[in-house]
């Protein structure tokens, strides 16, 4: 078994495909070490197990919608794109989505995955209850204040089988691409540029003084739709893919055309190969007030970045109170690197990149490539010690801890 990009191999002693909650419980109780697998879209070994690995490939894809409360209960294994179609059919929506509709809801929220928008929070912020099997085999439901400890828990407190999410009324979005935004303009007016739509992504390959593409996703009911010129960048007249080598057929519709939220907020369509595939990924989160300084520091080492890079994406995320969220306590900018499939080259360069971002207290994305030794999570996350205590209370024998989590001090 391999992950999505092929850089991680899974070699469990036992691979379990439960079809019921009782079968999950049996697998947890039978294993000495247990991990659960989502869509295999992590780029490190966070999901790996050398003992029991639980796959939700055959688990019933329950989606239960309460249109009055505007809530949805969703099973592990359900992908965001599948959930979005069901919600839209019921007149509801998620506040935001990640760039890929192919990732599972449980896997994405467990690692702090996000979309974009100055006030749009981490995807896990929508969770209102978590149902999981604990190390002792109990079927536990987590709600209320405890959610801030459990929403992003890296699979380390139990095996989640259902989540309930808060939805909103459905809305429409227009997606427009702008080309060649001056890099200096972004640094001088970062919040204005990144706030020019409901969800905004900036793409750069660092080989000149411009942001190559600005993807502006505007809510038709809230935003003024942008014109032909945006901060000096020019509106694209043809469809684009974030990567020069990518097929535009897989990208969601652009050119200002209006469509339902779930067909515009992701960058890619559910029924096509997501993104590129033959790649590696890293992502680092800094306080949004430090965005200009952090980007200027990266610009100074761009000659080292370029040979390894396919593209960099910049997105914003609103602050939350989730203990292990990469946006905990601060409005953030996520600096995402899609690398060429050169694992040795990327691994050798990451310490330099991480040292460059260290003055800004950068937090790495839990599901992507980074150097464990570069980060002191107790310093970066004010609630880290409390979370360790919380986790140990649910799993004192470390049943859900693998080598990757151990390397992070968990």
C-alpha positions in Angstrom: 0.0 0.0 0.0 1.2 3.5 -0.8 0.0 7.0 -0.2 -1.5 9.2 -2.8 1.8 10.5 -4.2 3.7 7.2 -3.7 6.4 8.5 -1.3 5.0 6.6 1.7 4.6 2.8 1.9 2.2 1.2 4.4 3.3 -2.2 5.7 0.8 -3.2 8.5 0.7 -6.7 10.0 -3.0 -6.6 9.8 -5.2 -4.5 7.5 -8.8 -4.3 8.6 -11.8 -3.2 6.5 -14.6 -2.8 9.0 -18.2 -2.6 7.9 -19.6 -1.7 11.3 -18.7 0.1 14.5 -18.6 -3.3 16.3 -15.9 -4.4 13.8 -13.9 -1.2 14.5 -14.1 -2.0 18.3 -12.9 -5.5 17.7 -9.9 -4.4 15.7 -9.0 -1.8 18.3 -9.2 -4.3 21.1 -7.2 -6.9 19.2 -4.3 -4.6 18.3 -1.3 -3.5 20.3 -0.8 -0.5 18.0 -3.6 0.8 15.9 -3.9 3.6 13.3 -6.7 4.6 10.9 -6.3 5.5 7.3 -8.2 8.3 5.5 -7.7 9.1 1.8 -3.9 8.4 2.0 -3.2 12.1 1.2 -0.6 12.6 3.9 3.0 13.0 2.8 4.6 11.7 6.0 3.9 8.5 8.0 1.3 9.9 10.3 -1.2 7.2 9.3 1.3 4.3 9.2 1.1 1.2 11.5 3.3 -1.8 11.7 0.5 -3.6 13.6 -3.2 -2.9 12.9 -4.2 -0.4 10.1 -7.9 0.3 9.8 -9.2 1.3 6.3 -12.7 2.7 5.9 -12.9 1.7 2.2 -15.8 -0.7 2.9 -17.4 1.2 5.9 -21.0 2.4 5.1 -20.9 5.9 3.7 -23.6 7.4 6.0 -24.6 11.0 5.5 -27.5 12.0 7.7 -28.7 15.6 7.2 -30.8 17.6 9.7 -32.1 20.5 7.6 -33.7 22.2 10.7 -30.5 22.3 12.8 -28.4 22.6 9.6 -26.2 19.8 10.7 -24.9 16.7 9.1 -23.6 13.4 10.6 -21.0 11.9 8.3 -19.2 8.5 8.5 -15.4 7.9 8.2 -14.4 7.2 4.7 -16.8 9.8 3.2 -15.0 12.3 0.9 -15.6 16.0 1.1 -16.9 16.0 -2.5 -19.4 13.3 -1.7 -20.6 15.1 1.4 -20.9 18.4 -0.5 -23.2 17.0 -3.2 -25.5 15.6 -0.5 -25.6 18.9 1.4 -26.2 21.0 -1.7 -29.1 18.7 -2.6 -30.6 19.6 0.8 -30.1 23.3 0.3 -27.1 23.5 2.6 -23.4 24.1 2.4 -20.1 23.9 4.3 -18.6 27.3 5.1 -15.5 26.3 3.2 -13.6 23.4 1.5 -10.0 22.5 0.8 -8.5 22.6 -2.6 -9.2 18.8 -3.1 -12.7 17.4 -2.8 -11.2 13.9 -2.8 -9.9 13.9 0.8 -12.0 12.3 3.5 -13.8 14.5 6.0 -12.3 12.7 9.1 -8.8 12.5 7.8 -8.7 16.1 6.7 -10.1 17.5 9.9 -7.9 15.3 12.1 -4.8 16.9 10.6 -5.9 20.6 10.6 -6.6 20.8 6.8 -8.1 24.1 5.6 -9.5 26.2 2.8 -8.9 29.9 2.4 -10.4 33.2 3.5 -9.6 36.0 6.0 -12.4 34.9 8.3 -12.8 31.2 7.1 -11.5 28.9 9.8 -9.9 25.5 9.7 -12.2 22.8 8.3 -12.3 21.1 11.8 -13.9 24.2 13.3 -17.3 23.0 11.8 -17.3 19.9 14.0 -20.0 19.8 16.7 -19.5 16.2 17.8 -17.1 13.4 17.4 -17.9 9.7 17.8 -14.9 7.4 18.3 -13.8 4.1 19.7 -11.3 4.6 22.5 -8.3 2.3 23.4 -10.5 0.5 26.0 -13.1 -0.2 23.3 -15.7 2.3 24.5 -17.8 4.1 22.0 -17.3 7.7 23.1 -19.1 10.9 21.9 -17.3 14.2 22.4 -19.1 17.5 22.4 -18.9 20.9 24.1 -15.7 22.4 25.4 -13.8 19.2 25.0 -14.0 19.6 21.2 -11.2 22.1 21.2 -8.9 19.3 22.4 -10.3 16.6 20.1 -11.1 18.3 16.8 -7.5 18.1 15.6 -6.1 15.0 17.4 -4.0 13.3 14.7 -5.8 10.0 15.2 -4.1 9.8 18.6 -7.2 9.6 20.9 -9.2 6.9 19.2 -10.6 5.7 15.9 -13.3 8.1 14.7 -16.3 6.5 13.0 -18.6 9.5 12.7 -18.5 13.3 12.9 -21.3 15.8 13.0 -20.7 19.2 11.3 -22.4 22.5 11.4 -23.6 23.6 7.9 -24.9 26.8 6.5 -27.4 27.8 3.8 -26.2 27.0 0.3 -24.6 29.8 -1.7 -23.2 30.4 -5.2 -19.6 31.4 -6.1 -17.9 32.9 -9.1 -14.2 32.0 -9.6 -11.9 34.4 -11.5 -8.2 34.0 -12.2 -5.8 37.0 -12.3 -2.3 36.9 -13.7 1.0 38.6 -12.8 0.3 40.4 -9.6 3.4 42.3 -8.6 5.1 40.6 -5.6 5.7 44.0 -4.0 2.0 44.8 -4.3 1.2 41.6 -2.3 3.7 42.5 0.4 2.4 46.1 0.7 -1.3 45.3 0.9 -1.5 41.6 1.8 -4.8 41.6 3.6 -6.5 43.6 0.9 -5.3 41.3 -1.9 -6.1 38.1 0.0 -9.4 39.6 1.1 -10.5 40.4 -2.4 -12.9 37.5 -2.4 -14.5 35.0 -0.1 -11.7 32.6 -0.7 -8.4 33.6 -2.3 -5.3 31.6 -3.3 -2.0 33.1 -4.7 0.3 30.9 -6.7 4.0 31.5 -7.4 6.9 29.7 -8.9 9.4 32.3 -7.5 11.2 32.8 -10.8 10.3 36.5 -11.2 8.9 39.5 -9.3 5.2 38.5 -9.7 2.6 36.2 -8.2 1.8 34.2 -11.3 -1.9 33.4 -10.5 -4.4 34.8 -8.1 -7.5 32.6 -7.8 -10.4 34.7 -6.4 -13.6 32.9 -5.4 -16.4 35.4 -4.8 -19.6 34.7 -2.9 -22.4 36.1 -5.2 -24.5 37.0 -2.2 -21.8 38.8 -0.2 -19.0 40.0 -2.5 -18.6 42.6 -5.2 -17.5 40.6 -8.2 -14.0 41.8 -9.3 -13.5 43.4 -12.7 -10.8 43.0 -15.4 -8.0 44.6 -13.2 -7.3 43.6 -9.6 -4.4 45.4 -7.9 -2.7 45.7 -11.3 -3.2 42.0 -12.1 -5.1 41.2 -15.3 -8.1 38.9 -15.5 -7.4 35.6 -17.4 -9.3 35.0 -20.6 -8.6 31.3 -20.6 -8.8 28.5 -18.0 -5.7 27.8 -15.9 -4.3 25.0 -13.7 -2.0 25.9 -10.8 0.8 23.9 -12.3 2.1 24.6 -15.8 2.1 20.9 -16.5 -1.4 20.3 -15.2 -4.5 19.7 -17.3 -7.1 22.5 -17.0 -9.8 19.9 -17.6 -9.4 18.8 -13.9 -9.7 22.3 -12.6 -13.1 23.7 -11.4 -14.8 26.3 -13.7 -13.3 29.7 -13.9 -13.7 32.8 -16.1 -16.1 34.4 -13.6 -18.8 31.8 -14.3 -21.3 31.4 -11.4 -21.9 28.0 -9.8 -22.8 26.2 -6.6 -20.3 26.5 -3.7 -19.0 22.9 -4.0 -18.2 23.3 -7.7 -16.1 26.5 -7.1 -14.5 26.5 -3.7 -12.2 23.4 -4.4 -9.5 23.9 -7.1 -10.2 20.5 -8.6 -13.2 18.5 -9.7 -14.2 15.4 -7.8 -14.4 13.2 -10.9 -10.9 13.9 -12.1 -7.4 13.0 -10.9 -6.8 15.5 -8.0 -4.0 18.1 -8.5 -1.0 16.4 -10.0 -0.1 13.3 -8.0 3.6 12.9 -8.8 4.7 15.4 -6.2 5.6 16.0 -2.6 4.0 18.7 -0.3 5.0 20.8 2.7 3.1 23.6 4.3 3.9 26.1 7.0 1.6 28.5 8.9 2.7 31.9 10.2 0.8 34.7 11.9 -0.9 36.8 9.2 0.7 40.0 10.6 4.1 38.5 9.7 3.0 37.5 6.2 5.0 40.2 4.4 8.2 39.6 6.4 8.0 35.8 6.0 7.4 36.1 2.3 10.2 38.5 1.9 12.5 36.1 3.7 11.5 33.3 1.3 12.0 35.5 -1.7 15.6 36.0 -0.6 16.2 32.2 -0.8 14.1 31.6 -4.0 17.1 30.4 -5.9 17.3 27.4 -3.6 13.5 26.9 -3.7 13.1 27.0 -7.5 14.9 23.8 -8.6 12.8 21.7 -6.3 9.5 23.4 -6.8 6.4 22.8 -8.8 4.4 25.7 -7.3 3.8 27.6 -4.0 0.3 28.5 -2.9 -0.6 31.1 -0.3 -3.9 31.0 1.6 -5.3 32.7 4.7 -7.1 31.0 7.6 -9.0 32.7 10.5 -7.9 32.1 14.1 -9.5 29.4 16.1 -9.3 27.9 19.7 -8.6 24.3 18.6 -5.5 23.2 20.6 -3.5 21.5 17.8 -4.9 23.6 14.9 -2.1 25.2 12.9 -4.2 28.4 13.2 -4.7 28.2 17.0 -4.9 31.7 18.5 -3.8 33.6 15.4 -5.1 34.7 12.0 -2.7 32.8 9.8 -1.3 32.6 6.3 -0.5 29.1 5.0 2.6 28.9 2.8 2.2 25.7 0.8 5.0 24.1 -1.3 4.2 21.5 -4.0 7.5 19.9 -4.7 8.9 17.8 -7.5 9.0 14.1 -6.5 12.6 14.4 -5.3 12.4 13.1 -1.8 16.1 13.3 -1.0 16.5 16.8 -2.4 13.4 18.1 -0.6 14.4 16.5 2.6 17.9 18.0 2.4 16.5 21.5 1.8 13.7 21.5 4.4 16.0 22.4 7.3 17.1 25.6 5.4 13.5 26.5 4.6 12.4 25.8 8.2 15.3 27.9 9.6 14.2 30.8 7.3 10.6 30.6 8.7 11.6 30.0 12.4 11.7 33.7 13.4 8.0 33.8 12.5 7.1 30.8 14.7 6.0 28.8 11.7 3.8 25.7 12.5 4.1 22.8 10.0 1.0 21.1 8.6 0.7 17.8 10.5 0.1 15.8 7.3 2.9 17.1 5.1 6.7 16.9 5.0 8.7 18.7 7.6 11.8 18.0 9.8 10.7 17.0 13.3 13.9 18.4 14.9 13.2 21.9 13.6 10.1 22.4 15.8 9.4 22.7 19.5 5.6 22.0 19.6 5.4 22.8 23.3 6.5 26.3 22.4 4.5 26.7 19.2 1.2 25.4 20.7 0.3 27.0 24.1 -2.1 24.1 24.9 0.3 21.3 23.8 1.1 20.1 27.3 -2.5 20.1 28.2 -3.3 18.1 25.0 -0.7 15.5 25.8 -2.3 15.0 29.2 -5.8 14.8 27.6 -4.5 12.3 25.1 -2.9 10.1 27.8 -6.1 10.1 29.7 -7.9 8.4 26.8 -5.0 6.2 25.7 -2.5 5.6 28.6 -0.9 2.6 26.9 -0.2 4.6 23.7 -2.2 2.2 21.5 -2.7 4.9 18.9 0.8 6.3 18.9 3.2 5.3 16.0 6.8 6.2 15.3 5.9 9.4 13.5 3.9 10.8 16.4 6.6 9.7 18.8 9.1 11.7 16.8 7.0 14.8 17.4 7.0 14.3 21.2 3.5 12.9 21.3 
